C-alpha cells in the first residue's frame, strides 16, 4: 500500500477523534493545513505509521501558529470605528429651515383666509398636525370621508396651482 494512501486512511479513521482532542481550541484552517502539510511530508520522508499522531500534532501546532500570525496581521475594528468614519448627512441651513417654516406658515394662513374654518381645521389635521386618516377626520367632523377627501384635495390642488407657493417650494426644496 502506498504511504500516501496509508496516511489518508489513518487520517479518515482518526479525523473525528483528532478534532475532539483539540475541542473548542480547534483552528479549522490550521487543522486542514496540517493535513496537507503532513500528506506532503509522508510522501517525501519515511514516517512510520505509529508516529503519524505525534507528528500530526507537531505539524498542527506549527500551522496554527502560522494562521494566528497571519490573522494578527489584520486589524478588525469595532462598529464604532466605521460609525465615526461615516459622512455626516448634510442638514439644511438655518435659512432653508426658516424659509420652509415660513412657507408652511404662509400656506396655512392662505387656507385659513380662503376656506371655511372647518375646512382649514381638517386640512391642518390631515396634512400638518396629526396626519389623521380620512376615517378619523370623518368621525371628528361628522362628515363623510369622501366629502372630506374632496375638500382637502380641492385645497391641495389650489395650493399646487398657486404660482407663489410653487416657486417658493422649488427654491426651498433644492
N, C-alpha and C positions, 0 to 999 in steps of 0.2 A: 504494500500500500504506500502511496506517495506520502511524503512528510506533510505536504500542503493539505491533503485531504484528511490526514490523521489529526492535524491541528483543528481543521474545520469541524470534524466530528466531535473532538474534545470540547470545542467552544459551544457547539449546539447543545451538547449534553449538559454542560455546566452553566449555560447562559443565565438562567433564572437564579441559580444559586449564587453566582458571582454578583448579580445585581442586588440580591438580598444582603450579601455581605457588606456592600457599600451603603445600602439602605438609603436614608434621606440625604446622605452626603454624595450620592452618585452624581457625577457630572456626565450627562448623556453624550456630549460631543467627545469628551476625553475617553469615555468607555469605548466608543466606536473607533476613535483614532488609535487607541491601544490595540484593538483587534487587528486593524490594518497594518500597523507597525509590526506587531508580533507575527503576522502572517508573512510579511516580507522577511523578517528575521529567521523564521523557521525554514524558509526555502534556502537562505544563504548559509546558515550555520546548522550544526548538528545538535539541537537542543533535545535532550531525552524527554519522553512523554511525561515522566513523573516530575519534571521540572517546569512543565507548562504553567502551572498555577503560580508558583512564586515568581517566575519570570514575568508572567502577565501582570501581577501586582506591581512589580517594579516599572514596567512599561507604562501601566495606567497612571502611576504616580507622576512619572515624567511628563506624560501627555496632559495630565490635569494641571500641572504647574505651567505648562505652555499655554493652555487655554485660559487659565486665570490671569497670566501675564498679558495675553492678548486682549482679554476683556477689560483689564485695568487701563489699557491704553486709551480707552474711550471714556468720555465724560457723559454721564446721564443726569442732566439737570432735572430738578423737580418742576412741577407745573407752574409754580410761581415765577420761575425764570422766564418762561415763554409769555406769561401774562404781562410781565414788565416790558417785554420787547414789542408787544403789540402796539400798533399805531393807534393813537387816540382818535376817536371819531371827532370829526370837526363839529363843534357846536356852533349854532348860529350866533352871530354877533348880537350885541345888545340892540343895535339899530334895527336889525332884521326882526328880532323878537318884539321890539316896540312897534315896528311897522305892522307886524301880523296882529298884535293885540289891538292896535288902532283900527285895522281893517275889520276885525271881528266886532269891535265896539260900534263902528260906523254901520256895518250891516245890520246889527241888532237895532240900532237907532232908526235906520231906514224902515225896517219891518215894523217897528213899533208905531211909527208915524203913518205908514201907508195902509196897514191892515188893522182889523179889529183886535181888541185886547186878547180875546180867546185864541185867535189865530197866532198872534205873537207868542202867547204862552206855550201853545202846542209846538210851534216851530222851535222855540228855545229849548223846550224839554226834549224834543226829538233830536235836534242837531247839535246842541251845545252842552246842556246841563247834564241830563241823566242818560241820554241815548236810549230813551224809552222805546219800547216796541209799539206798533200801532194798536195792538190789543190793549196794552196798559193805558195808552192815551185815550182809547175809546172808553174804557172803564172810568177813567179820571174825568173826562169831559161829558160823558153821556151821549156821545155822537158815534155813529158807526165808524168802523175802522177805515172803510173805503172813502168815506167823506173826509176823514182826517188826512188820508193819503192824498186825496185830490187837493186839499187846501195847502198842505206842505209842499207838494210838487209844484203847485202854482207859484208859491213863494220862491222856491229854489230856482225855478225857470226864470222868474223875474230878476233874481239876483245874478244868475249866469249871463243874462242878456244885458244887464246894466253895464254900460261901457266903462264907467269909472271904476267899478269894483273889479271887473275882469282885467283891466290894465294894472291896477294895484296888486292883484293876486299874482299876475305874471311876474311882476317886479319882486314881490316878497318870496315867491316860490323858486327863485333862481338859486 
